[in-house]
């Protein structure tokens, strides 16, 4: 499991949230205050799969960058 913080162009935020809902590996998403605009909880098989998922997110129009953190425990 990982958490991906997404920084987006504000005018695209609403549409982007709808588009991201179509990625099955995204389990939850939250709008945030602060430096990041969205926090996504995602699942991946391994590091390569996480890289693929992050690439899909970055490919959406309006996404400026992402920051990824791996969950090390619960």
N, C-alpha and C positions, 0 to 999 in steps of 0.2 A: 504494500500500500504506500502511496505517496500523496503529498499535497502540492498542488501547483498554484502559485500565485500568478494571476494574469493582470497585466497592465494594458489597458485599452483606451482607444479614443472615445471620449465620453459620449459623443453623438451616436456611436455604434453599440453602446452597452446593452440596450434593450434587445436589439435584433441579435446580437452576438449570443446573449444568454439563451435565446430560443434555438439557435444553430448548435450550440454546444450540447444541448440536451439530446441531440441525435447520436452522440458518441457513447456507445454502451459502456465503455470503461470508466466513464465519469459517474460516480455513485451519488455524489452530492455537490452542490455548488452554493456559494454564499456571496452576496454583495458585501463589500467591506468599506469602512472608512480607512483613511491612511494612505500609504503609498501605493498599495495594490488595490485593484478594483474588484476582483473576483478571487475567491479561494475555492479550488476544486479538490475534492477527495477522489483519487483515482486508484484503480487496481491495474497491475501489470504482471506479466509472467516473469520478467527479468529486466535487466538494465536496457537491453536492446528494445524490448517491447515498450518500456517507458519512453525511450527516445522516440520511437514511432508515434506514440500517443501525443507527446509534446510537439512533435512536428505537425501533426494534424491540427492542434490548437493554434500553433503559430501561423498556419496557412490561412486562417480565417481573416477576412478583411477587418481592419480596425485593431487587431492585436499588435501591440507594440513590442512586448517582450514577456517572458515568463521566468519565474524562479521556482525551482523544484526542491522539495525536501522529502527525504525518505523517512517513513515511519520506522522507528527502531524498537518500538514496543507499545503496549497499550495498558 
